[in-house]
Amino acid sequence: MIRLLRALIDTAALRHNLGTIRAFAPGSKVMAVIKANAYGHGLVSTALALADADSFAVARLEEGMALRAAGVRAPIVLLEGVFSAEQLGEAAHHGFELVVHDPLQLKLLEAHRGAERLRLWIKIDTGMNRLGFRPEAFAGALDRARALTVPALELRVMTHLARADEPDVIMTCDQVARFERTLSDAGLAGGQRLATSIGNSAGTLGHRRAHGDWVRPGLALYGVSPFAGEPAEKFGLRPVMTLETTVLTVRDVKRGETVGYAGAWRAERDSSIAILAAGYGDGLPRHLENGTPVLIGGARFPLVGRVSMDMIAVDVTGAARIAAGGKAIVWGAGLPVEEIAKHADTIPYELLCGVSQRVPLELQ
Ligand SMILES: *Cc1c(COP(=O)(O)O)cnc(C)c1O
């Protein structure tokens, strides 16, 4: 045993999930979203495991450059685009596809004198109010993009959904309708149409009309359900990351004694408390609540007391055979990260992205 705590990455599950997503959107290509270190799963290794994806999407230029440096030759989309001539030059050099959502980016492109071909995704804001041209500004942006003197320019269009994870909310239908209307108002219908991209994971799994030519799943690739009430396995998705740790010791705590900082948990009976190597220094939220399940030997036990920097405590009273050196699962196979996120009043995205630098990723 070398590592007390590690994030096991099931690359077969990654590939399986890509296949599952393809089955949900058989008419679409898949732009695999691997920003933020592939949601904590490892940027380069995830890209290599997902070599069958049609393209990759990242948020920042440096993420794309890291992929190219690792030999990834597939198309890479910069979801936020570029913000200086220097960034544009670098992006063009690496052949990145650029999202264009702000007039500044059109200006940079108009001043750009590169020889590389460029593929641009013009983003329309259909209600998210984050990035994108408002529908009334789209035709103007499109005209400027078409007038660019860039070799082999290819234009595509995209939007992003704000509430696709809420199945009964009408906003997704409204956004898709606004997107389609904006395109047809700009004359991009029939023979003039451009390739489109709409759905994230929730849009891909939950809304047939929200696919477009390219779906953009992130979370679902990692085997996590984007819908609050619905488990990932219902969609045939398998968890990719298992955060596995080690029992450091098991101690007797007498009734009435407290465990950990601030005495935040008091034993109501004589108890056995396992101390595990996982804490907020590894990315566990400090406010994980008492009762959060931890999996040891296939059974669930409740977290007790405060999360420390390097350790948590778990009530294993009555369980035989739990001892120092044993393994425990904080989330992953058998214990969905969606469930843990609820106990921390957050979303699985934040837990996965928050796994800290100290935690080694081990490919399986
Ligand atoms: C992060 C992101 C996605 C992926 O979202 P998931 O909910 O993880 O599937 C798709 N599109 C854009 C623009 C994003 O920023």
The ligand as an ORCA input file, in Angstrom:
! r2SCAN-3c Opt
* xyz 0 1
  C     -19.491     22.923    -19.242
  C     -20.282     23.108    -20.497
  C     -20.959     22.035    -21.080
  C     -21.072     20.666    -20.433
  O     -22.079     20.720    -19.455
  P     -22.547     19.405    -18.645
  O     -23.683     19.881    -17.848
  O     -21.380     19.015    -17.804
  O     -22.886     18.384    -19.632
  C     -21.547     22.240    -22.310
  N     -21.515     23.454    -22.906
  C     -20.912     24.523    -22.350
  C     -20.928     25.826    -23.049
  C     -20.287     24.395    -21.124
  O     -19.694     25.453    -20.565
*
